[in-house]
C-alpha cells in the first residue's frame, strides 16, 4: 500500500466523488473482510445520507468538529469521538463540515460483497461488488426508487 499514514497530506489521484459533496479520501488499510479509509472534508463539504445492507461502519473523528446526521437527528462530534453504524436503516448517517476548518476522519468497515446501499434523500439504491458483472466491468448499478403518490 502506498501511503497509509493518517496524518499525511498526500491523497494521490482522486477518483469519482465518493461522498456526494466533495472531499478527499484514500484507503489506509484493507483486508479481505475489513478495511479503513481516511477522509477529509473542507468547509462546506459533506457525505450524503445513506445506509448499508452489508457493511457495518465505525467512524473515528481525528480533527475538526463534523455534524453527524442519523435517524435520531443531528449532533456535532468532537475530535476523538467514535460512532458505530449498524447495517440497515438504523445505521443511516451523513456528515457535513459546517466549520471553518477541515474535518479529518477514519471510516473502518466490513468489506463483504455484494453490497447494497440506500440513499433516502436521493431516492436511490446502489448494488455494487468488486467482481465482474455481465458487462465485463465491476458491478455498480444505481436504481432510482419511484416516487410514491400522495
C-alpha positions in Angstrom: 0.0 0.0 0.0 1.4 3.4 -1.0 0.8 5.9 1.8 -1.2 4.7 4.8 -0.3 7.4 7.3 -3.4 9.1 8.7 -1.5 12.4 9.2 -0.1 12.5 5.6 -1.4 15.2 3.3 -0.6 13.0 0.2 -4.0 12.0 -1.2 -3.0 10.6 -4.6 -5.3 10.5 -7.6 -8.9 11.2 -6.6 -11.5 9.2 -8.4 -15.2 10.0 -8.7 -16.6 11.9 -5.8 -17.5 9.2 -3.2 -19.3 11.5 -0.8 -21.7 13.4 -2.9 -20.4 16.7 -1.6 -16.7 16.9 -2.2 -13.8 15.8 0.0 -10.7 13.7 -0.3 -10.2 10.0 0.6 -7.7 7.2 0.5 -7.6 3.6 1.7 -5.2 3.3 4.7 -5.7 -0.4 5.4 -7.6 -3.1 3.6 -8.0 -6.8 4.1 -10.5 -9.2 2.6 -13.1 -8.7 5.3 -12.1 -5.4 7.0 -10.9 -2.1 5.7 -10.4 1.5 6.7 -10.2 4.7 4.7 -9.1 8.2 5.6 -11.3 11.2 4.5 -11.1 14.9 4.8 -13.9 17.3 4.3 -13.2 21.0 3.7 -15.6 23.6 5.0 -19.0 23.1 3.2 -18.2 19.5 2.1 -20.5 16.6 3.1 -21.1 12.9 2.9 -24.6 12.2 1.6 -27.1 10.5 3.9 -27.0 6.7 3.4 -27.1 3.2 4.9 -25.6 -0.1 4.1 -27.2 -3.5 3.9 -23.9 -5.5 4.4 -21.2 -3.2 5.7 -21.0 -2.1 9.3 -19.0 1.1 9.7 -17.1 2.7 12.5 -16.3 6.4 12.4 -13.3 7.9 14.3 -13.0 11.7 14.2 -9.3 12.7 14.1 -9.6 16.5 13.6 -12.3 19.0 13.4 -16.0 19.0 14.5 -18.2 17.4 11.9 -22.0 17.5 12.1 -23.4 13.9 12.1 -26.9 13.2 11.0 -28.6 9.9 12.0 -32.2 8.7 12.3 -32.1 10.3 15.8 -31.3 13.8 14.4 -28.1 15.9 14.1 -25.3 16.4 16.6 -21.8 17.9 16.5 -19.0 15.4 17.1 -15.7 16.3 18.8 -12.2 15.1 18.0 -11.7 11.6 19.3 -15.4 10.7 19.0 -16.2 7.2 17.8 -19.5 6.2 16.3 -20.8 2.8 15.2 -23.2 2.4 12.3 -25.0 -1.0 12.1 -26.4 -2.4 8.9 -29.9 -1.3 7.8 -31.9 1.8 8.3 -30.9 2.2 11.9 -27.3 2.8 10.7 -28.2 5.6 8.3 -25.7 8.5 8.5 -24.4 11.6 6.9 -21.6 14.0 7.8 -21.1 17.6 6.9 -18.5 20.2 7.8 -20.2 23.4 8.9 -17.0 24.8 10.4 -14.2 27.0 9.0 -11.6 24.2 9.3 -11.1 20.8 7.6 -12.5 17.7 9.2 -10.4 14.5 9.0 -11.8 11.1 10.0 -11.2 7.4 9.5 -14.1 5.2 8.5 -13.5 1.5 9.1 -15.9 -1.1 7.7 -16.6 -4.7 7.0 -15.9 -5.4 3.3 -18.3 -8.1 2.2 -19.7 -8.1 -1.4 -22.0 -7.7 -3.0 -23.2 -4.6 -1.1 -26.4 -2.7 -1.4 -26.5 1.0 -0.2 -29.6 3.1 0.1 -29.7 6.9 -0.2 -33.1 8.0 1.2 -32.7 11.7 0.4 -31.7 11.0 -3.2 -34.3 8.2 -3.7 -31.6 5.8 -4.9 -30.3 2.4 -4.2 -26.9 1.0 -5.4 -25.8 -2.5 -5.9 -22.0 -3.0 -6.1 -19.3 -5.6 -6.0 -15.6 -5.9 -6.8 -16.3 -8.8 -9.1 -17.1 -8.5 -12.7 -20.7 -8.3 -14.0 -22.2 -9.4 -17.2 -21.0 -6.1 -18.7 -17.4 -7.2 -18.0 -16.9 -4.2 -15.6 -17.2 -4.3 -11.8 -20.8 -4.3 -10.7 -22.1 -0.8 -10.0 -25.8 -0.3 -10.5 -27.9 2.7 -9.5 -31.7 2.2 -9.1 -33.9 5.3 -8.9 -36.7 4.5 -6.5 -40.1 5.5 -7.9 -41.7 8.4 -6.1 -44.9 7.4 -4.2 -48.1 9.3 -5.0 -49.7 11.3 -2.2 
